Amino acid sequence: MTSIYDDTHELFRQSVRAFIADAMVPHYDDWERAGIMDRSVYAAAGEHGFVGFNAPESHGGGGSTDFRFNAIISEELASAGIGGAGLGLTLHNDITVPYFVEYCTDDQRDRWMPGIASGEVVTAIAMTEPGTGSDLRGIATTAVRDGDEYVVNGSKTFITNGINSDLVITVVRTGEDGQGMSLLVLERGMPGFERGRNLDKVGQHSADTAELFFSDVRVPATNLLGEEGRAFEYLTFNLAQERLSIGVYGLAVAEAALAWTVEYVTERTAFGSRLASFQNTKFELAEIATEIAVTRPFMEQCIIELNAGTLSASKAAQAKLWGTELQGRVTDRCLQMFGGYGYTSEYPISRAWADARVTRIYGGTSEIMKTIIAKDVLA
Ligand SMILES: Cc1cc2nc3c(=O)[nH]c(=O)nc-3n(C[C@H](O)[C@H](O)[C@H](O)COP(=O)(O)OP(=O)(O)OC[C@H]3O[C@@H](n4cnc5c(N)ncnc54)[C@H](O)[C@@H]3O)c2cc1C
């Protein structure tokens, strides 16, 4: 099969791999224990061009619109077995930066983009609230216009980079009747903007996931991203990339899990034979390898369509649904082949399994993906 990656991508891959090995892997256990990745990683990655490569060159970025580079970072994080730490980086690159690239005014671009591109400014996106996740129209956080400012009240939860972030794209209710939805950028240190708990999760421990509270936060109207009342349209457009990003990562984890398992079953013996010699092991590996082989061309096709601006919301939902369900199935089946060792933190498969559980939930649950796909099927 022809690869979608050329020599430039492969050179980029080698540098990303070296960066992850030097700057991330040695600290991963500490971050997992601390429940947060050291935020200096963003700037270090920025120095190597691994964050902000999608930001405009005029503001210190790489000016790339090629999602293959984003996909390579996900693949390398997955293969190193440190997806939890990588989540913050991929969220910044794949999910939040595109909003800033697309919707910033010239003034906002001058204020925010250099820091975003260098990794000195860390970003987050806050949609989910304690009372609503899947149903975005149910959000209750309000931003009431008062002269040149908005006064923001409400709260968000489950926000990735919630602790580390400096700029938070926040979905708020706006307009006379509060029926409009807008994107407002809240900045670290604004009075009334408080961080709550860094949530204790089943997996992805080194990704900080936090509650945010807003009490009469006065936000300059110049922090409105895009036009007032158009958040739903902006979110719908950008969620395609977010969902593809999660799907691509799911496939990458499945591929990594297969590679770790092949190595393990080739070495480990039981009843005087290698695990790899049992028919069950062979059949498990054959099925997993087949699922992965069938998935890869679809995911790569989605990447090409995203680059061309033709990836539909429905196809992006299929990529997320399939990629993350595959990730869940494969990490579970692979863990089984490790026996008890697969349940210990000595082997990356255990973390990959625990980290995988949430990918069917965040970025829109599998059930919500199915409703999006079904709408298209029945159209
Ligand atoms: C680790 C982590 C990181 C996250 N990061 C972010 C982030 O950075 N920013 C952010 O805004 N959010 C984030 N989230 C929130 C995440 O996107 C939501 O948890 C998710 O969208 C589901 O919302 P909910 O938890 O409110 O579940 P609910 O919406 O309450 O859903 C509960 C169950 O009901 C099902 N359900 C709901 N509606 C329907 C329907 N119409 N048809 C069928 N089934 C339905 C769901 O599929 C699910 O199984 C994160 C969550 C986690 C756990």
PDBQT file of the ligand as one rigid body, heavy atoms in Angstrom, charges set to zero:
ROOT
HETATM    1  C1  LIG A 401     -10.779  12.815  30.539  1.00  0.00    +0.000 C 
HETATM    2  C2  LIG A 401     -11.802  13.718  29.929  1.00  0.00    +0.000 A 
HETATM    3  C3  LIG A 401     -11.390  14.840  29.209  1.00  0.00    +0.000 A 
HETATM    4  C4  LIG A 401     -12.335  15.712  28.671  1.00  0.00    +0.000 A 
HETATM    5  N1  LIG A 401     -11.910  16.872  28.054  1.00  0.00    +0.000 NA
HETATM    6  C5  LIG A 401     -12.838  17.807  27.715  1.00  0.00    +0.000 A 
HETATM    7  C6  LIG A 401     -12.437  19.099  27.251  1.00  0.00    +0.000 A 
HETATM    8  O1  LIG A 401     -11.223  19.390  27.103  1.00  0.00    +0.000 OA
HETATM    9  N2  LIG A 401     -13.390  20.019  26.990  1.00  0.00    +0.000 N 
HETATM   10  C7  LIG A 401     -14.712  19.751  27.140  1.00  0.00    +0.000 A 
HETATM   11  O2  LIG A 401     -15.518  20.631  26.885  1.00  0.00    +0.000 OA
HETATM   12  N3  LIG A 401     -15.134  18.545  27.566  1.00  0.00    +0.000 NA
HETATM   13  C8  LIG A 401     -14.234  17.568  27.874  1.00  0.00    +0.000 A 
HETATM   14  N4  LIG A 401     -14.639  16.349  28.338  1.00  0.00    +0.000 N 
HETATM   15  C9  LIG A 401     -16.062  16.090  28.484  1.00  0.00    +0.000 C 
HETATM   16  C10 LIG A 401     -16.599  15.078  27.491  1.00  0.00    +0.000 C 
HETATM   17  O3  LIG A 401     -16.592  15.610  26.184  1.00  0.00    +0.000 OA
HETATM   18  C11 LIG A 401     -17.995  14.664  27.971  1.00  0.00    +0.000 C 
HETATM   19  O4  LIG A 401     -17.809  13.884  29.146  1.00  0.00    +0.000 OA
HETATM   20  C12 LIG A 401     -18.767  13.904  26.927  1.00  0.00    +0.000 C 
HETATM   21  O5  LIG A 401     -19.119  14.733  25.853  1.00  0.00    +0.000 OA
HETATM   22  C13 LIG A 401     -20.055  13.260  27.502  1.00  0.00    +0.000 C 
HETATM   23  O6  LIG A 401     -20.796  14.185  28.230  1.00  0.00    +0.000 OA
HETATM   24  P1  LIG A 401     -21.295  13.801  29.717  1.00  0.00    +0.000 P 
HETATM   25  O7  LIG A 401     -20.133  13.320  30.479  1.00  0.00    +0.000 OA
HETATM   26  O8  LIG A 401     -22.052  14.954  30.253  1.00  0.00    +0.000 OA
HETATM   27  O9  LIG A 401     -22.264  12.578  29.516  1.00  0.00    +0.000 OA
HETATM   28  P2  LIG A 401     -23.836  12.645  29.154  1.00  0.00    +0.000 P 
HETATM   29  O10 LIG A 401     -24.055  13.597  28.060  1.00  0.00    +0.000 OA
HETATM   30  O11 LIG A 401     -24.571  12.843  30.421  1.00  0.00    +0.000 OA
HETATM   31  O12 LIG A 401     -24.074  11.166  28.620  1.00  0.00    +0.000 OA
HETATM   32  C14 LIG A 401     -24.250  10.035  29.495  1.00  0.00    +0.000 C 
HETATM   33  C15 LIG A 401     -24.575   8.823  28.623  1.00  0.00    +0.000 C 
HETATM   34  O13 LIG A 401     -25.797   9.065  27.896  1.00  0.00    +0.000 OA
HETATM   35  C16 LIG A 401     -25.580   8.875  26.526  1.00  0.00    +0.000 C 
HETATM   36  N5  LIG A 401     -26.372   9.809  25.731  1.00  0.00    +0.000 N 
HETATM   37  C17 LIG A 401     -26.500  11.153  25.898  1.00  0.00    +0.000 A 
HETATM   38  N6  LIG A 401     -27.290  11.678  24.955  1.00  0.00    +0.000 NA
HETATM   39  C18 LIG A 401     -27.684  10.644  24.149  1.00  0.00    +0.000 A 
HETATM   40  C19 LIG A 401     -28.501  10.528  22.984  1.00  0.00    +0.000 A 
HETATM   41  N7  LIG A 401     -29.070  11.595  22.427  1.00  0.00    +0.000 N 
HETATM   42  N8  LIG A 401     -28.681   9.312  22.431  1.00  0.00    +0.000 NA
HETATM   43  C20 LIG A 401     -28.088   8.207  22.989  1.00  0.00    +0.000 A 
HETATM   44  N9  LIG A 401     -27.303   8.253  24.077  1.00  0.00    +0.000 NA
HETATM   45  C21 LIG A 401     -27.095   9.451  24.656  1.00  0.00    +0.000 A 
HETATM   46  C22 LIG A 401     -24.091   9.147  26.301  1.00  0.00    +0.000 C 
HETATM   47  O14 LIG A 401     -23.634   8.544  25.115  1.00  0.00    +0.000 OA
HETATM   48  C23 LIG A 401     -23.520   8.521  27.565  1.00  0.00    +0.000 C 
HETATM   49  O15 LIG A 401     -23.380   7.150  27.393  1.00  0.00    +0.000 OA
HETATM   50  C24 LIG A 401     -13.710  15.437  28.827  1.00  0.00    +0.000 A 
HETATM   51  C25 LIG A 401     -14.121  14.287  29.521  1.00  0.00    +0.000 A 
HETATM   52  C26 LIG A 401     -13.182  13.454  30.090  1.00  0.00    +0.000 A 
HETATM   53  C27 LIG A 401     -13.667  12.259  30.887  1.00  0.00    +0.000 C 
ENDROOT
TORSDOF 0
